[in-house]
Amino acid sequence: MTVFALIIINKAGGLIYNRTFHEGGLNKISTNDYLVLAGTFHGVHAITARLNPLKPRVGNRSSTSSSSGPGGLLTRPEPPSGLEVLESENFRMQCFTTLTGVKFLLFTDPTQANVDLTMRRVYDMYTDYVMKNPFYQLEMPVRCDMFDRKLGSYIREINNR
């Protein structure tokens, strides 16, 4: 079981971080290809977030864009999240989107267990070492040595299991 790569995309669709962890896993691609991948995924994610099927009818009430909540008040349905997982026979891509719109794409072996926990830990490291860094500017490429070291150590630990 292996973690192959991590890509972080800002809310505008720009690539702000990419790192490969396992050399034998995915094919090598250029920096330009990473930029294209980030922009393409951002667009696909936006389209899939709009594909929000209607909730099925419950009892005699019809449920269109909103449903009746406690006390007869109208409540909004949960917002759609867009593309979250893409699986192939060679890899699995897991997407985690933050409340601010930053997307974390983790490429793993298709049999990798606990990808959600791994993604959560990566996000925790991002918040601790990047977002709390007083020199980091939002939406700009991530250049934080402590984040790189901690992330590399954590993924190495996973890949060596």
Chimera marker file (.cmm) of the C-alpha trace (Angstrom):
<marker_set name="trace">
<marker id="1" x="0.000" y="0.000" z="0.000" r="1" g="1" b="0" radius="0.5"/>
<marker id="2" x="1.447" y="3.292" z="-1.103" r="1" g="1" b="0" radius="0.5"/>
<marker id="3" x="0.834" y="7.030" z="-1.216" r="1" g="1" b="0" radius="0.5"/>
<marker id="4" x="2.082" y="8.256" z="-4.589" r="1" g="1" b="0" radius="0.5"/>
<marker id="5" x="1.576" y="12.025" z="-4.658" r="1" g="1" b="0" radius="0.5"/>
<marker id="6" x="-0.127" y="15.074" z="-3.163" r="1" g="1" b="0" radius="0.5"/>
<marker id="7" x="-1.429" y="18.096" z="-5.044" r="1" g="1" b="0" radius="0.5"/>
<marker id="8" x="-2.919" y="21.196" z="-3.407" r="1" g="1" b="0" radius="0.5"/>
<marker id="9" x="-5.087" y="23.508" z="-5.525" r="1" g="1" b="0" radius="0.5"/>
<marker id="10" x="-6.155" y="27.003" z="-4.398" r="1" g="1" b="0" radius="0.5"/>
<marker id="11" x="-9.761" y="28.179" z="-4.639" r="1" g="1" b="0" radius="0.5"/>
<marker id="12" x="-9.115" y="29.779" z="-8.033" r="1" g="1" b="0" radius="0.5"/>
<marker id="13" x="-7.857" y="26.491" z="-9.516" r="1" g="1" b="0" radius="0.5"/>
<marker id="14" x="-4.155" y="27.283" z="-9.363" r="1" g="1" b="0" radius="0.5"/>
<marker id="15" x="-1.564" y="24.728" z="-8.346" r="1" g="1" b="0" radius="0.5"/>
<marker id="16" x="0.042" y="25.798" z="-5.063" r="1" g="1" b="0" radius="0.5"/>
<marker id="17" x="1.773" y="22.548" z="-4.045" r="1" g="1" b="0" radius="0.5"/>
<marker id="18" x="2.741" y="19.237" z="-5.595" r="1" g="1" b="0" radius="0.5"/>
<marker id="19" x="4.970" y="16.474" z="-4.357" r="1" g="1" b="0" radius="0.5"/>
<marker id="20" x="5.680" y="12.912" z="-5.464" r="1" g="1" b="0" radius="0.5"/>
<marker id="21" x="6.446" y="10.406" z="-2.712" r="1" g="1" b="0" radius="0.5"/>
<marker id="22" x="6.972" y="7.114" z="-4.524" r="1" g="1" b="0" radius="0.5"/>
<marker id="23" x="9.118" y="7.104" z="-7.648" r="1" g="1" b="0" radius="0.5"/>
<marker id="24" x="7.860" y="3.799" z="-9.050" r="1" g="1" b="0" radius="0.5"/>
<marker id="25" x="4.180" y="4.639" z="-8.704" r="1" g="1" b="0" radius="0.5"/>
<marker id="26" x="2.896" y="7.192" z="-11.194" r="1" g="1" b="0" radius="0.5"/>
<marker id="27" x="4.404" y="8.234" z="-14.500" r="1" g="1" b="0" radius="0.5"/>
<marker id="28" x="6.589" y="11.330" z="-14.354" r="1" g="1" b="0" radius="0.5"/>
<marker id="29" x="4.846" y="14.463" z="-15.587" r="1" g="1" b="0" radius="0.5"/>
<marker id="30" x="6.196" y="17.955" z="-16.115" r="1" g="1" b="0" radius="0.5"/>
<marker id="31" x="5.416" y="21.032" z="-14.044" r="1" g="1" b="0" radius="0.5"/>
<marker id="32" x="3.274" y="22.301" z="-16.905" r="1" g="1" b="0" radius="0.5"/>
<marker id="33" x="1.276" y="19.045" z="-16.817" r="1" g="1" b="0" radius="0.5"/>
<marker id="34" x="0.699" y="19.521" z="-13.074" r="1" g="1" b="0" radius="0.5"/>
<marker id="35" x="-0.633" y="23.025" z="-13.787" r="1" g="1" b="0" radius="0.5"/>
<marker id="36" x="-2.966" y="21.656" z="-16.465" r="1" g="1" b="0" radius="0.5"/>
<marker id="37" x="-4.071" y="18.848" z="-14.132" r="1" g="1" b="0" radius="0.5"/>
<marker id="38" x="-4.894" y="21.337" z="-11.361" r="1" g="1" b="0" radius="0.5"/>
<marker id="39" x="-6.915" y="23.603" z="-13.650" r="1" g="1" b="0" radius="0.5"/>
<marker id="40" x="-8.737" y="20.693" z="-15.278" r="1" g="1" b="0" radius="0.5"/>
<marker id="41" x="-9.604" y="19.088" z="-11.962" r="1" g="1" b="0" radius="0.5"/>
<marker id="42" x="-10.849" y="22.429" z="-10.629" r="1" g="1" b="0" radius="0.5"/>
<marker id="43" x="-13.244" y="22.726" z="-13.586" r="1" g="1" b="0" radius="0.5"/>
<marker id="44" x="-14.461" y="19.124" z="-13.340" r="1" g="1" b="0" radius="0.5"/>
<marker id="45" x="-14.955" y="19.540" z="-9.590" r="1" g="1" b="0" radius="0.5"/>
<marker id="46" x="-17.042" y="22.685" z="-10.143" r="1" g="1" b="0" radius="0.5"/>
<marker id="47" x="-19.226" y="20.918" z="-12.719" r="1" g="1" b="0" radius="0.5"/>
<marker id="48" x="-19.766" y="17.836" z="-10.559" r="1" g="1" b="0" radius="0.5"/>
<marker id="49" x="-20.684" y="20.038" z="-7.589" r="1" g="1" b="0" radius="0.5"/>
<marker id="50" x="-23.602" y="21.372" z="-9.651" r="1" g="1" b="0" radius="0.5"/>
<marker id="51" x="-24.864" y="17.869" z="-10.404" r="1" g="1" b="0" radius="0.5"/>
<marker id="52" x="-27.143" y="17.701" z="-7.394" r="1" g="1" b="0" radius="0.5"/>
<marker id="53" x="-29.913" y="15.123" z="-7.761" r="1" g="1" b="0" radius="0.5"/>
<marker id="54" x="-33.249" y="15.843" z="-6.144" r="1" g="1" b="0" radius="0.5"/>
<marker id="55" x="-33.915" y="14.092" z="-2.860" r="1" g="1" b="0" radius="0.5"/>
<marker id="56" x="-36.535" y="11.312" z="-3.087" r="1" g="1" b="0" radius="0.5"/>
<marker id="57" x="-40.051" y="11.958" z="-1.843" r="1" g="1" b="0" radius="0.5"/>
<marker id="58" x="-40.646" y="11.223" z="1.821" r="1" g="1" b="0" radius="0.5"/>
<marker id="59" x="-44.229" y="10.243" z="2.656" r="1" g="1" b="0" radius="0.5"/>
<marker id="60" x="-46.726" y="12.522" z="0.904" r="1" g="1" b="0" radius="0.5"/>
<marker id="61" x="-44.429" y="15.553" z="0.879" r="1" g="1" b="0" radius="0.5"/>
<marker id="62" x="-42.461" y="16.359" z="-2.226" r="1" g="1" b="0" radius="0.5"/>
<marker id="63" x="-38.893" y="17.477" z="-1.845" r="1" g="1" b="0" radius="0.5"/>
<marker id="64" x="-37.558" y="19.798" z="-4.507" r="1" g="1" b="0" radius="0.5"/>
<marker id="65" x="-34.823" y="22.264" z="-3.693" r="1" g="1" b="0" radius="0.5"/>
<marker id="66" x="-35.695" y="22.539" z="-0.018" r="1" g="1" b="0" radius="0.5"/>
<marker id="67" x="-37.361" y="20.331" z="2.564" r="1" g="1" b="0" radius="0.5"/>
<marker id="68" x="-39.478" y="20.911" z="5.605" r="1" g="1" b="0" radius="0.5"/>
<marker id="69" x="-37.549" y="20.880" z="8.847" r="1" g="1" b="0" radius="0.5"/>
<marker id="70" x="-38.604" y="20.798" z="12.482" r="1" g="1" b="0" radius="0.5"/>
<marker id="71" x="-41.626" y="22.978" z="13.223" r="1" g="1" b="0" radius="0.5"/>
<marker id="72" x="-42.476" y="23.230" z="9.514" r="1" g="1" b="0" radius="0.5"/>
<marker id="73" x="-39.557" y="25.605" z="8.792" r="1" g="1" b="0" radius="0.5"/>
<marker id="74" x="-37.838" y="25.218" z="5.455" r="1" g="1" b="0" radius="0.5"/>
<marker id="75" x="-34.239" y="24.051" z="5.500" r="1" g="1" b="0" radius="0.5"/>
<marker id="76" x="-31.752" y="23.876" z="2.674" r="1" g="1" b="0" radius="0.5"/>
<marker id="77" x="-30.375" y="20.502" z="1.586" r="1" g="1" b="0" radius="0.5"/>
<marker id="78" x="-26.699" y="19.807" z="2.165" r="1" g="1" b="0" radius="0.5"/>
<marker id="79" x="-24.588" y="21.525" z="-0.483" r="1" g="1" b="0" radius="0.5"/>
<marker id="80" x="-23.098" y="19.170" z="-3.069" r="1" g="1" b="0" radius="0.5"/>
<marker id="81" x="-19.410" y="18.469" z="-2.659" r="1" g="1" b="0" radius="0.5"/>
<marker id="82" x="-18.336" y="17.658" z="-6.195" r="1" g="1" b="0" radius="0.5"/>
<marker id="83" x="-15.940" y="14.912" z="-7.225" r="1" g="1" b="0" radius="0.5"/>
<marker id="84" x="-14.462" y="13.221" z="-4.157" r="1" g="1" b="0" radius="0.5"/>
<marker id="85" x="-12.954" y="9.915" z="-5.352" r="1" g="1" b="0" radius="0.5"/>
<marker id="86" x="-11.663" y="8.686" z="-8.696" r="1" g="1" b="0" radius="0.5"/>
<marker id="87" x="-10.565" y="5.054" z="-8.850" r="1" g="1" b="0" radius="0.5"/>
<marker id="88" x="-8.762" y="3.147" z="-11.557" r="1" g="1" b="0" radius="0.5"/>
<marker id="89" x="-6.978" y="-0.171" z="-11.526" r="1" g="1" b="0" radius="0.5"/>
<marker id="90" x="-3.635" y="1.610" z="-11.033" r="1" g="1" b="0" radius="0.5"/>
<marker id="91" x="-4.385" y="4.404" z="-8.576" r="1" g="1" b="0" radius="0.5"/>
<marker id="92" x="-7.025" y="6.111" z="-6.459" r="1" g="1" b="0" radius="0.5"/>
<marker id="93" x="-7.401" y="9.880" z="-6.302" r="1" g="1" b="0" radius="0.5"/>
<marker id="94" x="-9.071" y="11.214" z="-3.159" r="1" g="1" b="0" radius="0.5"/>
<marker id="95" x="-10.154" y="14.865" z="-2.989" r="1" g="1" b="0" radius="0.5"/>
<marker id="96" x="-10.701" y="16.821" z="0.205" r="1" g="1" b="0" radius="0.5"/>
<marker id="97" x="-12.121" y="20.336" z="-0.167" r="1" g="1" b="0" radius="0.5"/>
<marker id="98" x="-11.771" y="22.777" z="2.721" r="1" g="1" b="0" radius="0.5"/>
<marker id="99" x="-14.446" y="25.302" z="3.660" r="1" g="1" b="0" radius="0.5"/>
<marker id="100" x="-12.323" y="27.990" z="1.996" r="1" g="1" b="0" radius="0.5"/>
<marker id="101" x="-12.224" y="26.091" z="-1.322" r="1" g="1" b="0" radius="0.5"/>
<marker id="102" x="-8.685" y="24.717" z="-1.183" r="1" g="1" b="0" radius="0.5"/>
<marker id="103" x="-8.544" y="21.201" z="-2.654" r="1" g="1" b="0" radius="0.5"/>
<marker id="104" x="-6.178" y="18.454" z="-1.537" r="1" g="1" b="0" radius="0.5"/>
<marker id="105" x="-5.698" y="15.632" z="-4.061" r="1" g="1" b="0" radius="0.5"/>
<marker id="106" x="-4.032" y="12.518" z="-2.691" r="1" g="1" b="0" radius="0.5"/>
<marker id="107" x="-2.995" y="9.822" z="-5.163" r="1" g="1" b="0" radius="0.5"/>
<marker id="108" x="-2.679" y="6.365" z="-3.579" r="1" g="1" b="0" radius="0.5"/>
<marker id="109" x="-2.582" y="2.698" z="-4.388" r="1" g="1" b="0" radius="0.5"/>
<marker id="110" x="-6.191" y="1.496" z="-5.014" r="1" g="1" b="0" radius="0.5"/>
<marker id="111" x="-5.915" y="-0.839" z="-2.006" r="1" g="1" b="0" radius="0.5"/>
<marker id="112" x="-4.687" y="1.875" z="0.383" r="1" g="1" b="0" radius="0.5"/>
<marker id="113" x="-6.636" y="1.748" z="3.647" r="1" g="1" b="0" radius="0.5"/>
<marker id="114" x="-7.689" y="4.738" z="5.780" r="1" g="1" b="0" radius="0.5"/>
<marker id="115" x="-7.217" y="7.345" z="3.053" r="1" g="1" b="0" radius="0.5"/>
<marker id="116" x="-9.638" y="9.662" z="4.883" r="1" g="1" b="0" radius="0.5"/>
<marker id="117" x="-7.444" y="9.560" z="7.994" r="1" g="1" b="0" radius="0.5"/>
<marker id="118" x="-4.322" y="10.184" z="5.926" r="1" g="1" b="0" radius="0.5"/>
<marker id="119" x="-6.004" y="13.120" z="4.217" r="1" g="1" b="0" radius="0.5"/>
<marker id="120" x="-7.097" y="14.551" z="7.569" r="1" g="1" b="0" radius="0.5"/>
<marker id="121" x="-3.549" y="14.294" z="8.927" r="1" g="1" b="0" radius="0.5"/>
<marker id="122" x="-2.141" y="16.014" z="5.814" r="1" g="1" b="0" radius="0.5"/>
<marker id="123" x="-4.690" y="18.809" z="6.241" r="1" g="1" b="0" radius="0.5"/>
<marker id="124" x="-3.765" y="19.153" z="9.925" r="1" g="1" b="0" radius="0.5"/>
<marker id="125" x="-0.094" y="19.539" z="8.947" r="1" g="1" b="0" radius="0.5"/>
<marker id="126" x="-1.081" y="22.123" z="6.331" r="1" g="1" b="0" radius="0.5"/>
<marker id="127" x="-2.974" y="24.177" z="8.906" r="1" g="1" b="0" radius="0.5"/>
<marker id="128" x="-0.206" y="23.863" z="11.504" r="1" g="1" b="0" radius="0.5"/>
<marker id="129" x="2.837" y="24.550" z="9.338" r="1" g="1" b="0" radius="0.5"/>
<marker id="130" x="1.561" y="26.560" z="6.362" r="1" g="1" b="0" radius="0.5"/>
<marker id="131" x="-1.460" y="28.549" z="7.510" r="1" g="1" b="0" radius="0.5"/>
<marker id="132" x="0.133" y="29.499" z="10.833" r="1" g="1" b="0" radius="0.5"/>
<marker id="133" x="3.314" y="30.609" z="9.091" r="1" g="1" b="0" radius="0.5"/>
<marker id="134" x="3.358" y="34.427" z="9.262" r="1" g="1" b="0" radius="0.5"/>
<marker id="135" x="5.305" y="34.612" z="5.985" r="1" g="1" b="0" radius="0.5"/>
<marker id="136" x="2.813" y="32.566" z="3.941" r="1" g="1" b="0" radius="0.5"/>
<marker id="137" x="0.514" y="34.558" z="1.655" r="1" g="1" b="0" radius="0.5"/>
<marker id="138" x="-2.893" y="33.048" z="0.904" r="1" g="1" b="0" radius="0.5"/>
<marker id="139" x="-3.426" y="31.571" z="-2.565" r="1" g="1" b="0" radius="0.5"/>
<marker id="140" x="0.337" y="31.598" z="-3.263" r="1" g="1" b="0" radius="0.5"/>
<marker id="141" x="2.579" y="28.545" z="-3.766" r="1" g="1" b="0" radius="0.5"/>
<marker id="142" x="3.435" y="26.721" z="-0.548" r="1" g="1" b="0" radius="0.5"/>
<marker id="143" x="7.118" y="27.142" z="0.309" r="1" g="1" b="0" radius="0.5"/>
<marker id="144" x="7.426" y="25.899" z="3.873" r="1" g="1" b="0" radius="0.5"/>
<marker id="145" x="10.352" y="23.649" z="4.830" r="1" g="1" b="0" radius="0.5"/>
<marker id="146" x="8.746" y="22.446" z="8.061" r="1" g="1" b="0" radius="0.5"/>
<marker id="147" x="5.610" y="21.337" z="6.170" r="1" g="1" b="0" radius="0.5"/>
<marker id="148" x="7.772" y="19.504" z="3.609" r="1" g="1" b="0" radius="0.5"/>
<marker id="149" x="9.773" y="17.712" z="6.299" r="1" g="1" b="0" radius="0.5"/>
<marker id="150" x="6.774" y="16.680" z="8.425" r="1" g="1" b="0" radius="0.5"/>
<marker id="151" x="4.753" y="15.606" z="5.387" r="1" g="1" b="0" radius="0.5"/>
<marker id="152" x="7.658" y="13.599" z="3.973" r="1" g="1" b="0" radius="0.5"/>
<marker id="153" x="8.221" y="11.876" z="7.303" r="1" g="1" b="0" radius="0.5"/>
<marker id="154" x="4.539" y="11.009" z="7.696" r="1" g="1" b="0" radius="0.5"/>
<marker id="155" x="4.143" y="9.632" z="4.161" r="1" g="1" b="0" radius="0.5"/>
<marker id="156" x="7.410" y="7.676" z="4.439" r="1" g="1" b="0" radius="0.5"/>
<marker id="157" x="6.001" y="6.053" z="7.591" r="1" g="1" b="0" radius="0.5"/>
<marker id="158" x="2.822" y="5.065" z="5.692" r="1" g="1" b="0" radius="0.5"/>
<marker id="159" x="4.700" y="3.775" z="2.641" r="1" g="1" b="0" radius="0.5"/>
<marker id="160" x="7.031" y="1.633" z="4.770" r="1" g="1" b="0" radius="0.5"/>
<marker id="161" x="4.231" y="-0.247" z="6.522" r="1" g="1" b="0" radius="0.5"/>
<link id1="1" id2="2" r="1" g="1" b="0" radius="0.2"/>
<link id1="2" id2="3" r="1" g="1" b="0" radius="0.2"/>
<link id1="3" id2="4" r="1" g="1" b="0" radius="0.2"/>
<link id1="4" id2="5" r="1" g="1" b="0" radius="0.2"/>
<link id1="5" id2="6" r="1" g="1" b="0" radius="0.2"/>
<link id1="6" id2="7" r="1" g="1" b="0" radius="0.2"/>
<link id1="7" id2="8" r="1" g="1" b="0" radius="0.2"/>
<link id1="8" id2="9" r="1" g="1" b="0" radius="0.2"/>
<link id1="9" id2="10" r="1" g="1" b="0" radius="0.2"/>
<link id1="10" id2="11" r="1" g="1" b="0" radius="0.2"/>
<link id1="11" id2="12" r="1" g="1" b="0" radius="0.2"/>
<link id1="12" id2="13" r="1" g="1" b="0" radius="0.2"/>
<link id1="13" id2="14" r="1" g="1" b="0" radius="0.2"/>
<link id1="14" id2="15" r="1" g="1" b="0" radius="0.2"/>
<link id1="15" id2="16" r="1" g="1" b="0" radius="0.2"/>
<link id1="16" id2="17" r="1" g="1" b="0" radius="0.2"/>
<link id1="17" id2="18" r="1" g="1" b="0" radius="0.2"/>
<link id1="18" id2="19" r="1" g="1" b="0" radius="0.2"/>
<link id1="19" id2="20" r="1" g="1" b="0" radius="0.2"/>
<link id1="20" id2="21" r="1" g="1" b="0" radius="0.2"/>
<link id1="21" id2="22" r="1" g="1" b="0" radius="0.2"/>
<link id1="22" id2="23" r="1" g="1" b="0" radius="0.2"/>
<link id1="23" id2="24" r="1" g="1" b="0" radius="0.2"/>
<link id1="24" id2="25" r="1" g="1" b="0" radius="0.2"/>
<link id1="25" id2="26" r="1" g="1" b="0" radius="0.2"/>
<link id1="26" id2="27" r="1" g="1" b="0" radius="0.2"/>
<link id1="27" id2="28" r="1" g="1" b="0" radius="0.2"/>
<link id1="28" id2="29" r="1" g="1" b="0" radius="0.2"/>
<link id1="29" id2="30" r="1" g="1" b="0" radius="0.2"/>
<link id1="30" id2="31" r="1" g="1" b="0" radius="0.2"/>
<link id1="31" id2="32" r="1" g="1" b="0" radius="0.2"/>
<link id1="32" id2="33" r="1" g="1" b="0" radius="0.2"/>
<link id1="33" id2="34" r="1" g="1" b="0" radius="0.2"/>
<link id1="34" id2="35" r="1" g="1" b="0" radius="0.2"/>
<link id1="35" id2="36" r="1" g="1" b="0" radius="0.2"/>
<link id1="36" id2="37" r="1" g="1" b="0" radius="0.2"/>
<link id1="37" id2="38" r="1" g="1" b="0" radius="0.2"/>
<link id1="38" id2="39" r="1" g="1" b="0" radius="0.2"/>
<link id1="39" id2="40" r="1" g="1" b="0" radius="0.2"/>
<link id1="40" id2="41" r="1" g="1" b="0" radius="0.2"/>
<link id1="41" id2="42" r="1" g="1" b="0" radius="0.2"/>
<link id1="42" id2="43" r="1" g="1" b="0" radius="0.2"/>
<link id1="43" id2="44" r="1" g="1" b="0" radius="0.2"/>
<link id1="44" id2="45" r="1" g="1" b="0" radius="0.2"/>
<link id1="45" id2="46" r="1" g="1" b="0" radius="0.2"/>
<link id1="46" id2="47" r="1" g="1" b="0" radius="0.2"/>
<link id1="47" id2="48" r="1" g="1" b="0" radius="0.2"/>
<link id1="48" id2="49" r="1" g="1" b="0" radius="0.2"/>
<link id1="49" id2="50" r="1" g="1" b="0" radius="0.2"/>
<link id1="50" id2="51" r="1" g="1" b="0" radius="0.2"/>
<link id1="51" id2="52" r="1" g="1" b="0" radius="0.2"/>
<link id1="52" id2="53" r="1" g="1" b="0" radius="0.2"/>
<link id1="53" id2="54" r="1" g="1" b="0" radius="0.2"/>
<link id1="54" id2="55" r="1" g="1" b="0" radius="0.2"/>
<link id1="55" id2="56" r="1" g="1" b="0" radius="0.2"/>
<link id1="56" id2="57" r="1" g="1" b="0" radius="0.2"/>
<link id1="57" id2="58" r="1" g="1" b="0" radius="0.2"/>
<link id1="58" id2="59" r="1" g="1" b="0" radius="0.2"/>
<link id1="59" id2="60" r="1" g="1" b="0" radius="0.2"/>
<link id1="60" id2="61" r="1" g="1" b="0" radius="0.2"/>
<link id1="61" id2="62" r="1" g="1" b="0" radius="0.2"/>
<link id1="62" id2="63" r="1" g="1" b="0" radius="0.2"/>
<link id1="63" id2="64" r="1" g="1" b="0" radius="0.2"/>
<link id1="64" id2="65" r="1" g="1" b="0" radius="0.2"/>
<link id1="65" id2="66" r="1" g="1" b="0" radius="0.2"/>
<link id1="66" id2="67" r="1" g="1" b="0" radius="0.2"/>
<link id1="67" id2="68" r="1" g="1" b="0" radius="0.2"/>
<link id1="68" id2="69" r="1" g="1" b="0" radius="0.2"/>
<link id1="69" id2="70" r="1" g="1" b="0" radius="0.2"/>
<link id1="70" id2="71" r="1" g="1" b="0" radius="0.2"/>
<link id1="71" id2="72" r="1" g="1" b="0" radius="0.2"/>
<link id1="72" id2="73" r="1" g="1" b="0" radius="0.2"/>
<link id1="73" id2="74" r="1" g="1" b="0" radius="0.2"/>
<link id1="74" id2="75" r="1" g="1" b="0" radius="0.2"/>
<link id1="75" id2="76" r="1" g="1" b="0" radius="0.2"/>
<link id1="76" id2="77" r="1" g="1" b="0" radius="0.2"/>
<link id1="77" id2="78" r="1" g="1" b="0" radius="0.2"/>
<link id1="78" id2="79" r="1" g="1" b="0" radius="0.2"/>
<link id1="79" id2="80" r="1" g="1" b="0" radius="0.2"/>
<link id1="80" id2="81" r="1" g="1" b="0" radius="0.2"/>
<link id1="81" id2="82" r="1" g="1" b="0" radius="0.2"/>
<link id1="82" id2="83" r="1" g="1" b="0" radius="0.2"/>
<link id1="83" id2="84" r="1" g="1" b="0" radius="0.2"/>
<link id1="84" id2="85" r="1" g="1" b="0" radius="0.2"/>
<link id1="85" id2="86" r="1" g="1" b="0" radius="0.2"/>
<link id1="86" id2="87" r="1" g="1" b="0" radius="0.2"/>
<link id1="87" id2="88" r="1" g="1" b="0" radius="0.2"/>
<link id1="88" id2="89" r="1" g="1" b="0" radius="0.2"/>
<link id1="89" id2="90" r="1" g="1" b="0" radius="0.2"/>
<link id1="90" id2="91" r="1" g="1" b="0" radius="0.2"/>
<link id1="91" id2="92" r="1" g="1" b="0" radius="0.2"/>
<link id1="92" id2="93" r="1" g="1" b="0" radius="0.2"/>
<link id1="93" id2="94" r="1" g="1" b="0" radius="0.2"/>
<link id1="94" id2="95" r="1" g="1" b="0" radius="0.2"/>
<link id1="95" id2="96" r="1" g="1" b="0" radius="0.2"/>
<link id1="96" id2="97" r="1" g="1" b="0" radius="0.2"/>
<link id1="97" id2="98" r="1" g="1" b="0" radius="0.2"/>
<link id1="98" id2="99" r="1" g="1" b="0" radius="0.2"/>
<link id1="99" id2="100" r="1" g="1" b="0" radius="0.2"/>
<link id1="100" id2="101" r="1" g="1" b="0" radius="0.2"/>
<link id1="101" id2="102" r="1" g="1" b="0" radius="0.2"/>
<link id1="102" id2="103" r="1" g="1" b="0" radius="0.2"/>
<link id1="103" id2="104" r="1" g="1" b="0" radius="0.2"/>
<link id1="104" id2="105" r="1" g="1" b="0" radius="0.2"/>
<link id1="105" id2="106" r="1" g="1" b="0" radius="0.2"/>
<link id1="106" id2="107" r="1" g="1" b="0" radius="0.2"/>
<link id1="107" id2="108" r="1" g="1" b="0" radius="0.2"/>
<link id1="108" id2="109" r="1" g="1" b="0" radius="0.2"/>
<link id1="109" id2="110" r="1" g="1" b="0" radius="0.2"/>
<link id1="110" id2="111" r="1" g="1" b="0" radius="0.2"/>
<link id1="111" id2="112" r="1" g="1" b="0" radius="0.2"/>
<link id1="112" id2="113" r="1" g="1" b="0" radius="0.2"/>
<link id1="113" id2="114" r="1" g="1" b="0" radius="0.2"/>
<link id1="114" id2="115" r="1" g="1" b="0" radius="0.2"/>
<link id1="115" id2="116" r="1" g="1" b="0" radius="0.2"/>
<link id1="116" id2="117" r="1" g="1" b="0" radius="0.2"/>
<link id1="117" id2="118" r="1" g="1" b="0" radius="0.2"/>
<link id1="118" id2="119" r="1" g="1" b="0" radius="0.2"/>
<link id1="119" id2="120" r="1" g="1" b="0" radius="0.2"/>
<link id1="120" id2="121" r="1" g="1" b="0" radius="0.2"/>
<link id1="121" id2="122" r="1" g="1" b="0" radius="0.2"/>
<link id1="122" id2="123" r="1" g="1" b="0" radius="0.2"/>
<link id1="123" id2="124" r="1" g="1" b="0" radius="0.2"/>
<link id1="124" id2="125" r="1" g="1" b="0" radius="0.2"/>
<link id1="125" id2="126" r="1" g="1" b="0" radius="0.2"/>
<link id1="126" id2="127" r="1" g="1" b="0" radius="0.2"/>
<link id1="127" id2="128" r="1" g="1" b="0" radius="0.2"/>
<link id1="128" id2="129" r="1" g="1" b="0" radius="0.2"/>
<link id1="129" id2="130" r="1" g="1" b="0" radius="0.2"/>
<link id1="130" id2="131" r="1" g="1" b="0" radius="0.2"/>
<link id1="131" id2="132" r="1" g="1" b="0" radius="0.2"/>
<link id1="132" id2="133" r="1" g="1" b="0" radius="0.2"/>
<link id1="133" id2="134" r="1" g="1" b="0" radius="0.2"/>
<link id1="134" id2="135" r="1" g="1" b="0" radius="0.2"/>
<link id1="135" id2="136" r="1" g="1" b="0" radius="0.2"/>
<link id1="136" id2="137" r="1" g="1" b="0" radius="0.2"/>
<link id1="137" id2="138" r="1" g="1" b="0" radius="0.2"/>
<link id1="138" id2="139" r="1" g="1" b="0" radius="0.2"/>
<link id1="139" id2="140" r="1" g="1" b="0" radius="0.2"/>
<link id1="140" id2="141" r="1" g="1" b="0" radius="0.2"/>
<link id1="141" id2="142" r="1" g="1" b="0" radius="0.2"/>
<link id1="142" id2="143" r="1" g="1" b="0" radius="0.2"/>
<link id1="143" id2="144" r="1" g="1" b="0" radius="0.2"/>
<link id1="144" id2="145" r="1" g="1" b="0" radius="0.2"/>
<link id1="145" id2="146" r="1" g="1" b="0" radius="0.2"/>
<link id1="146" id2="147" r="1" g="1" b="0" radius="0.2"/>
<link id1="147" id2="148" r="1" g="1" b="0" radius="0.2"/>
<link id1="148" id2="149" r="1" g="1" b="0" radius="0.2"/>
<link id1="149" id2="150" r="1" g="1" b="0" radius="0.2"/>
<link id1="150" id2="151" r="1" g="1" b="0" radius="0.2"/>
<link id1="151" id2="152" r="1" g="1" b="0" radius="0.2"/>
<link id1="152" id2="153" r="1" g="1" b="0" radius="0.2"/>
<link id1="153" id2="154" r="1" g="1" b="0" radius="0.2"/>
<link id1="154" id2="155" r="1" g="1" b="0" radius="0.2"/>
<link id1="155" id2="156" r="1" g="1" b="0" radius="0.2"/>
<link id1="156" id2="157" r="1" g="1" b="0" radius="0.2"/>
<link id1="157" id2="158" r="1" g="1" b="0" radius="0.2"/>
<link id1="158" id2="159" r="1" g="1" b="0" radius="0.2"/>
<link id1="159" id2="160" r="1" g="1" b="0" radius="0.2"/>
<link id1="160" id2="161" r="1" g="1" b="0" radius="0.2"/>
</marker_set>
